[in-house]
Amino acid sequence: MRRRMNILLGVPLLLLTLVYLASCALPPPTAEMSAAESSIAKAKSDGAAVCAPEELAAAESALARGKKIAQEFCSELEARRMLVDARANAELAIKKCIKPPPPPVVIEPEPVEVSLKDIFFDYDKSNIRMDAAEVLRENAKLLNDNPNISVIIEGYADIRGNAAYNLRLAQDRADSTKIFLIGLGVDGSRLTATSGGETEQFAAGSTEDSYQLNRRAHFILPEQTSSIGARLIFVVNE
């Protein structure tokens, strides 16, 4: 009877032993160990000892712990967890050590020299002469090639006639110049036509040559003030 009882008590114990042994029947964490070692080696080669020392130390500690646990009986699962953690810390160190790409090199455009010529008018007239039309075609091409440029067109007259009349005549000359440029494709919003009347004299004296030089449409940038001369050169950025 006692023998039978011993046998009955031994059966559950045997079953528990078999279940325990079955739960330990896991393959060794070879792949996890290899992956962790490879990631740590990569982190070291990337300089993690300097740029991510804490992450590298955590990875090496987890690797050492995982290797030790893997040698213990029925500890493969815990060892695998430690090795996965070691790899994760090593990869975090690798990411931390990645240097950002250098900023793109910005090449400043070379300044563009734009030369706009003045045009001239007949006495008491504001219509565009043939020689002036040719000059305005050149000016229009430069303006269309550089659409960021805006200009002021100032009309002028010689000293003959009263000041009020010359002011109106000079405005007519500036307006006709603007209209002609618009007809050549220049955006009118970039052009401002104003009158200088006879206030700005480009040539002194009372000869016909002096009068002719003073009957003109003069081109300037809004930032500039009117200056004497038959030709204005200014520099802009594209």
C-alpha positions in Angstrom: 0.0 0.0 0.0 2.8 2.4 0.9 4.6 1.5 -2.3 1.5 2.4 -4.2 1.2 5.7 -2.5 4.8 6.5 -3.3 4.2 5.8 -6.9 1.1 8.0 -7.0 3.0 10.8 -5.3 6.0 10.4 -7.7 3.9 10.7 -10.8 3.0 14.4 -10.4 6.6 15.2 -9.4 7.7 13.5 -12.6 5.2 15.4 -14.6 6.4 18.7 -13.1 10.0 17.8 -13.9 9.1 17.0 -17.5 7.2 20.3 -17.9 10.1 22.2 -16.4 12.6 20.5 -18.7 10.3 21.1 -21.7 10.1 24.8 -20.9 13.9 25.0 -21.0 14.1 23.2 -24.4 14.9 26.5 -26.2 17.7 27.0 -28.8 20.7 29.0 -27.6 20.6 32.8 -28.5 23.3 32.5 -31.0 21.7 34.8 -33.6 20.9 37.5 -31.0 24.5 37.4 -29.6 26.0 37.7 -33.1 23.7 40.7 -33.9 24.5 42.4 -30.6 28.3 42.0 -31.1 28.1 43.2 -34.7 26.1 46.4 -33.7 28.5 47.1 -30.8 31.5 46.8 -33.1 29.8 49.2 -35.5 29.1 51.7 -32.8 32.7 51.6 -31.6 34.0 52.1 -35.2 31.7 55.1 -35.5 33.3 56.7 -32.4 30.5 56.0 -29.9 33.0 56.1 -27.1 33.0 59.8 -27.6 29.7 60.7 -29.2 27.5 58.2 -27.3 29.4 56.9 -24.3 26.3 56.1 -22.2 24.6 54.1 -24.9 27.7 52.2 -25.7 28.3 51.4 -22.1 24.7 50.1 -21.7 25.1 48.0 -24.8 28.3 46.4 -23.6 26.9 45.8 -20.1 23.8 44.1 -21.6 26.0 42.0 -23.9 28.2 40.8 -21.0 25.2 40.0 -18.9 23.5 38.2 -21.8 26.6 36.0 -22.4 26.8 35.1 -18.8 23.1 34.2 -18.5 23.3 32.2 -21.7 25.7 29.8 -20.0 23.3 29.1 -17.1 20.8 26.3 -17.2 17.4 27.1 -18.5 18.2 30.8 -18.9 18.1 31.1 -22.7 15.0 33.3 -22.8 16.4 35.8 -20.3 19.7 35.8 -22.1 18.0 36.5 -25.4 16.2 39.5 -23.9 19.5 40.9 -22.6 21.1 40.5 -26.0 18.3 42.2 -27.8 18.6 45.1 -25.4 22.3 45.2 -26.0 21.7 45.5 -29.8 19.1 48.2 -29.3 21.5 50.3 -27.2 24.3 49.9 -29.8 22.0 51.0 -32.6 20.9 54.0 -30.6 24.6 54.9 -30.2 25.1 54.5 -33.9 22.2 56.9 -34.7 23.5 59.4 -32.1 26.9 59.4 -33.8 25.6 60.1 -37.3 26.9 63.5 -38.4 24.4 65.7 -40.1 25.1 66.4 -43.8 26.9 69.8 -44.4 24.6 72.6 -45.3 24.2 73.2 -49.0 26.6 75.7 -50.5 24.8 78.9 -51.5 26.4 80.5 -54.5 25.6 84.2 -54.6 24.7 85.3 -58.1 27.1 87.6 -59.8 25.8 91.2 -60.0 24.3 92.1 -63.4 25.3 95.4 -64.9 22.3 97.0 -66.6 22.9 100.1 -68.8 19.8 102.1 -69.7 20.2 105.0 -72.1 18.3 108.2 -72.1 16.3 109.3 -75.1 15.8 112.8 -76.6 12.9 114.8 -78.1 12.4 117.5 -80.6 11.5 121.0 -79.5 8.0 121.3 -78.1 7.3 117.6 -78.9 6.7 114.5 -76.8 6.4 111.8 -79.5 9.1 109.1 -79.7 11.6 109.8 -82.5 13.1 107.0 -84.7 16.5 107.2 -83.0 14.8 107.2 -79.6 12.7 104.1 -80.6 15.8 102.1 -81.3 17.3 103.1 -77.9 14.0 102.1 -76.1 14.1 98.7 -77.8 17.5 98.1 -76.3 16.2 99.3 -72.9 13.1 97.1 -73.1 15.3 94.0 -73.8 17.4 94.7 -70.7 14.3 95.3 -68.6 12.6 92.1 -69.9 15.8 90.1 -69.2 15.9 91.5 -65.7 12.3 91.4 -64.4 13.2 92.3 -60.9 14.2 95.8 -61.9 11.9 98.8 -61.5 12.8 102.2 -62.8 11.6 105.8 -62.7 11.3 107.6 -66.0 11.8 111.3 -65.5 10.9 113.7 -68.3 12.8 116.9 -68.9 12.5 120.1 -71.0 14.9 122.9 -71.9 14.5 126.3 -70.4 12.5 127.8 -73.2 8.8 128.3 -72.3 7.3 129.0 -68.9 7.9 126.6 -66.0 4.3 125.3 -65.9 4.2 124.5 -69.6 7.6 122.8 -69.4 6.4 120.7 -66.4 3.5 119.4 -68.4 5.6 118.8 -71.5 8.2 116.9 -69.5 5.4 114.7 -68.0 4.1 114.0 -71.5 7.6 112.9 -72.6 7.9 110.6 -69.6 4.4 109.2 -70.3 5.1 108.5 -73.9 8.3 106.8 -73.0 6.5 104.5 -70.5 3.8 103.7 -73.0 6.3 102.8 -75.7 8.2 100.4 -73.3 4.9 98.8 -72.3 4.2 98.2 -76.0 7.6 96.4 -76.1 6.5 94.0 -73.3 7.7 95.7 -70.2 5.3 95.4 -67.2 3.9 98.8 -66.6 3.9 98.3 -62.8 7.7 98.4 -63.0 7.7 101.8 -64.6 7.0 105.2 -62.9 6.7 108.3 -65.1 7.4 111.6 -63.5 8.2 115.2 -64.6 11.3 117.1 -63.8 10.2 120.0 -66.0 13.2 122.3 -66.6 14.5 122.0 -63.0 17.3 119.6 -63.9 19.6 120.8 -66.6 21.9 118.2 -68.2 23.8 120.8 -70.2 24.4 124.4 -69.5 24.1 127.2 -72.0 21.6 128.4 -74.5 22.8 126.8 -77.7 20.7 124.3 -79.6 23.1 121.5 -78.6 22.5 122.3 -75.0 18.7 122.5 -75.5 18.7 119.2 -77.2 20.5 117.5 -74.3 18.0 118.8 -71.9 14.9 117.6 -73.8 15.0 114.0 -72.6 13.6 111.1 -70.7 16.0 109.9 -68.0 16.0 106.5 -66.3 16.9 106.0 -62.7 16.3 103.5 -59.9 13.8 104.4 -57.2 16.7 104.3 -54.6 18.7 106.8 -56.6 18.4 110.5 -57.1 18.4 112.1 -60.4 21.9 112.8 -61.7 23.2 114.7 -64.7 24.3 112.6 -67.6 23.2 111.1 -70.8 23.6 107.5 -69.7 23.0 105.9 -66.3 24.6 102.6 -65.3 23.4 100.7 -62.2 24.1 97.3 -60.8 21.4 95.0 -59.5 21.3 91.4 -58.2 19.4 88.8 -60.2 
